[in-house]
Each structure stands twice: as structure tokens, then as C-alpha cells.
Amino acid sequence: MKILLFLALLICPLWASTAVVYPGGPGIGEGKHIVFLASDHEYRAEETCPALARILAKHHGFKCTVVFGVDDEGHLKAGSSQVSGLAALADADLFFIFTRFLDLPAEEMDHLIAYLDKGGPVVGLRTASHAFKIPADSPYAKYSFNSKVKGYEGGFGHQILGNTWVGHYGKNHVQGTRLTIAEGQEKHPILQGVGEAFCHAGAYVGIPAPDFTVLVNSQPLVSMDPKAEVDKSKPANASAWTRHYTSKDGKKHRVFHSTQGASQDLLDENYRRLIVNGTLWACGLESKIKPDLAVNFVGPFQPHVYGPPGNVRNVKPSDLAGWESPIMPTGKNHDPIDTRKKKASEAKQKRSPKRRLREKRESNRKTAATISSRPKHQKKTPRWPVSISI
């Protein structure tokens, strides 16, 4: 018996369960279930989604299941397609997706497709417009962001959320974004209590279709300062909208999409409220939206800067369970590692000794050339520390 158990552990991946459940309770969402899929490479979906799930569960009564992408040891890994837990979609009332370029295991993809076929409502953030990158010879290729399959061009992003990946609108990481209410939409239920917001994530190109109701526009700023001037070369652009997608039965079903969503964006209460309200609307609960609905964080929320160096290390989904566990843990054991520098270092180690010697000599030659080009009084440098008192 012990031998069989040992073999089972070897066969089963350590990441067999990558989901965390935040239990529901009394509130406007009591009895309803939201399933999140959180795995993007850059914008810290693994921080955004559990933070929103806690708000919706603790304050408003929704049961929330968050499915994460993990590495081979079961630790969170940004952009990983190793996920397990989408079977929860079988009884879900809403699917909330924040992913980028995933190629999910077949059994997980089947759960997602079954949900879409039955017409469940969908909320998507940021890179969900290019949620999947799937090989052309895969049976799931039509869901890929670059799909050319007739009748499903642009894949999941275009067919469900309304846009596939188009491009950045301004310079990401350089220009912050000011979100403003679209003209004529001030009284929309989703915008109750929502004012002007600042988002750290740069604007995306949003191309509204005739069936969109554009609620919020994104205005690129000239810097990352929330009070910065607007970039006058870039007029405001569609940023958040509602639409409906057609399911297998030919009926229309609700969608809410925002092109922002980095974990730092949630620090702005107006943006946080926009997403919570959009989620309620997608669930058909627009009559329950009030300007003063609770949107305060549940437990410590410590978002990381989006982009490199990457996600925190040595954190498993189970570490985020409960109301008070920090999102995310901090300390040397968890500090992100810049994977770009790590890869460059690994590549350098793989170079032959002769090549490394040539590179060292070339570096020394350039240094010598730089020194020789200086004025005479700058060429000599002391070989010991010099202290000058004034």
C-alpha cells in the first residue's frame, strides 16, 4: 500500500491544486459563485485577482475561487499555463479572467469552453484580450489571440471581450493613465460612485465596435505622476466597456472589460469600485449597486511594481488563503528575481572560457581607450581611497 501511495505521489504533479477558495456569506452575492483565472506575465494578476476576490467575498457574500498559474513545485509563476481548478466553472455564476498568452491543459480548456457554450457572463482585465496563445494545430486554436479560424477571428479576446491584442497607446511604464467617464454615461449603474481614476498601467488601444457601451476612456499622461499633464498628442481612448457575446444557443450574454488592471491600479479607490461594480453588473445585480458599496481591501495588500523583475518567489496559492494573509508576502525569501538578468547571467556562464577571455580583453581595451581620451589631468586615478574635507 505504501509503495502504491509513493508511486501516486510521483505521478501526480505537485501543482495538482492551484486554486484558493474565499467562502461567501450574507450579502448581495450570497449563493453566487465567481471563478477567477489569474496568470499573466507582467501586470501581477496573481495579486489583482485574490484582492478583488476577497472584497467580493468578505464584503458582498460571493463565493470566490481563484485559480493560479504555478511552476513545477507549485509556487506562483506569472504567466504559467500550469493551472488546475477550472472544474469550478461547472457551477459558476461568473468567469473573471486576467491572463496572457496561455496554452492551458486540455481538461482545463474543456471546462472553460463548456462555460462559454452555456453562456455564462464574463469579466476580463487588461491582457485577457490576448488571454491565449495556442498552436495552430491544436484543437483549441480558435481561442488563440491571433486566430484566423473562420467565424472566430481574433480568438477569445475579440469574440468574447470585444478586442484582441492591438497595441499600447503611449509608452507603457513611462506614461501613466487617467481614466475619465465617457460622455453621456454618467448615470450608468456601473459608474455609481466612480470618479476620475489614475492607473499605473499604460493605456491600450481600444477599438470600440457598434455593440459596445463605452463607459470609461483612458487618457495617457506625460509621466507616471498622477498629477501630470495629459499627452496632447493622444486623445482619450476607449478603456472600459460592456457588450454581449453570443453563446452556442444563439442567446446574448453579458461581458464587462477593462484594459487596465495591474495590481497597483487597485490602489485607486475609483478604479477598484469600477471593477467591483462591473462585476456586479455582469452578474445581473445592477439594481444592488450603490455609490457607497464597500470596496476597501481585506487583509494586507502590498502590490508590486508591474513588469520586471517579476512575481514574488516561494509563494503557493494556499499561502493566500484566509482574510489576513498578505498579498503578497515580503522579505528576502520572497523578493522577485529579474528573470531577464538571470537569463543573461546563465547565458554568460554557458559561453566558452575562450569567448569570456575575448570579451574581458575587449572590455579592458575599451576602458583603456576611454582613459587615453581624457585630458591629462584626468588620466591618473588614485589607487587608494581619497578623503577630502571642506
Secondary structure, 3 states (H helix, E strand, C coil): CHHHHHHHHHHCCCCCCCEEEECCCCCCCCCCEEEEEEECCCCCHHHHHHHHHHHHHHHCCCEEEEEECECCCCCECCCCCCCCCHHHHHHCCEEEEEECCECCCHHHHHHHHHHHHCCCCEEEEHHHHHCECCCCCCCCHHHCCCCCCCCCCCHHHHHHHCCCCCCEECCCCCCCEEEEECCCCCCCHHHCCCCCEEECCCEECCCCCCCCEEEEEEEEECCCCCCCCECCCCCCEEEEEEEEEECCCCCEEEEEEECCCCHHHHHCHHHHHHHHHHHHHHCCCHHHCCCCCCCCCCCCECCCCCCCCCCCCCCCHHHHCCCCCCECCCCCCCCCCCHHHHHHHHHHHHCCHHHHHHHHHHHHHHHHHHHHCCCHHHHCCCCCCCCCCC
